[in-house]
Amino acid sequence: MNIYDFRSNPIFFGRRKGRKLSKSSQLALKEGKRYFIQKKDLNNITNSKKYIILEIGFGDGDNLINSAKTNPEIFYIGSDPFLNTTSKCLEKIIKYKIKNVVIWPDDVRKIIYLFPKNSISKIKILFPDPWPKKKHKSRRLIQDDFLEIIYSIIKPKGTITIATDHDELKCWTLEKFQRYGKFEWIVKTCKDWETRPADCFQTKYELKSIMQKRKPSWFIFQKIKI
Ligand SMILES: C[S@@+](CC[C@H](N)C(=O)[O-])C[C@H]1O[C@@H](n2cnc3c(N)ncnc32)[C@H](O)[C@@H]1O
């Protein structure tokens, strides 16, 4: 079976659960269920919200929560299957009473193909799992089928921002987008990929990479009208 077949049940190779969840995390997952998006809600949400940002792999929610707090006029959809960090993100959503966020607590590949065409203004993928081993490269998120789907769901001139500190994944990402050909890499000077974009907040993984003296890169690709 093709592990990347969106229309079958994609196999997720990352972790869904780590250490035992604390009482407060368990409570957040229970209380936070009201923020969970169902597949059947997608049409309503995308019809009623003008500007939607989809964040894939939000981790602790550093970027998702700060972005939602700063931009109440924008609607955010976050996806992450790792329950330990999803619970942390939900704790913040509940604490700050954030109203412009919903969560898909699972693999984005199970829902992304159901978004209507031209419904998403921006997609952000900050420090995705690099799956560094050659034999594991089919597990990386950025694949040809994935690009085909995001091209269809992103609005004209919409963008996708991808951050990574992993050299092999940097090359992989640039090569995949270049070969696909329907997105333009928005770049003038090296500052553009060396600097975190103004609309992104620092995340745990960016901090970790800086502490470990790796260089994060930020790539922004814009949908080209074909
Ligand atoms: C390295 S962490 C980065 C977390 C956060 N973006 C940050 O910068 O701190 C990668 C995250 O992507 C999530 N992830 C991996 N594959 C995913 C998928 N197919 N759909 C949604 N999230 C995914 C993982 O569960 C994990 O939380």
The ligand as an SDF file (V2000), in Angstrom:
LIG
                    3D

 27 29  0  0  0  0  0  0  0  0999 V2000
    9.3220   18.7370   15.3160 C   0  0  0  0  0  0  0  0  0  0  0  0
    7.7030   19.0370   15.8520 S   0  0  0  0  0  0  0  0  0  0  0  0
    7.5440   20.8030   15.6410 C   0  0  0  0  0  0  0  0  0  0  0  0
    6.4270   21.3900   16.4700 C   0  0  0  0  0  0  0  0  0  0  0  0
    6.2170   22.9130   16.3330 C   0  0  0  0  0  0  0  0  0  0  0  0
    5.8060   23.2690   14.9970 N   0  0  0  0  0  0  0  0  0  0  0  0
    7.4530   23.6690   16.7120 C   0  0  0  0  0  0  0  0  0  0  0  0
    8.0640   24.2970   15.8110 O   0  0  0  0  0  0  0  0  0  0  0  0
    7.8090   23.6800   17.9000 O   0  0  0  0  0  0  0  0  0  0  0  0
    6.7480   18.3990   14.4870 C   0  0  0  0  0  0  0  0  0  0  0  0
    5.2830   18.2840   14.8080 C   0  0  0  0  0  0  0  0  0  0  0  0
    4.5860   17.9040   13.6230 O   0  0  0  0  0  0  0  0  0  0  0  0
    3.5840   16.9740   13.9750 C   0  0  0  0  0  0  0  0  0  0  0  0
    3.2570   16.1890   12.7750 N   0  0  0  0  0  0  0  0  0  0  0  0
    4.0290   15.2540   12.1630 C   0  0  0  0  0  0  0  0  0  0  0  0
    3.3820   14.7120   11.1210 N   0  0  0  0  0  0  0  0  0  0  0  0
    2.1690   15.3270   11.0610 C   0  0  0  0  0  0  0  0  0  0  0  0
    1.0350   15.1730   10.2170 C   0  0  0  0  0  0  0  0  0  0  0  0
    1.0250   14.2680    9.2230 N   0  0  0  0  0  0  0  0  0  0  0  0
   -0.0530   15.9490   10.4490 N   0  0  0  0  0  0  0  0  0  0  0  0
   -0.0470   16.8650   11.4590 C   0  0  0  0  0  0  0  0  0  0  0  0
    0.9970   17.0460   12.2950 N   0  0  0  0  0  0  0  0  0  0  0  0
    2.0910   16.2820   12.1080 C   0  0  0  0  0  0  0  0  0  0  0  0
    4.2250   16.1500   15.0930 C   0  0  0  0  0  0  0  0  0  0  0  0
    3.2750   15.4540   15.8930 O   0  0  0  0  0  0  0  0  0  0  0  0
    4.9700   17.2260   15.8650 C   0  0  0  0  0  0  0  0  0  0  0  0
    4.1990   17.7990   16.8850 O   0  0  0  0  0  0  0  0  0  0  0  0
  1  2  1  0
  2  3  1  0
  2 10  1  0
  3  4  1  0
  4  5  1  0
  5  6  1  0
  5  7  1  0
  7  8  2  0
  7  9  1  0
 10 11  1  0
 11 12  1  0
 11 26  1  0
 12 13  1  0
 13 14  1  0
 13 24  1  0
 14 15  1  0
 14 23  1  0
 15 16  2  0
 16 17  1  0
 17 18  1  0
 17 23  2  0
 18 19  1  0
 18 20  2  0
 20 21  1  0
 21 22  2  0
 22 23  1  0
 24 25  1  0
 24 26  1  0
 26 27  1  0
M  CHG  2   2   1   9  -1
M  END
$$$$
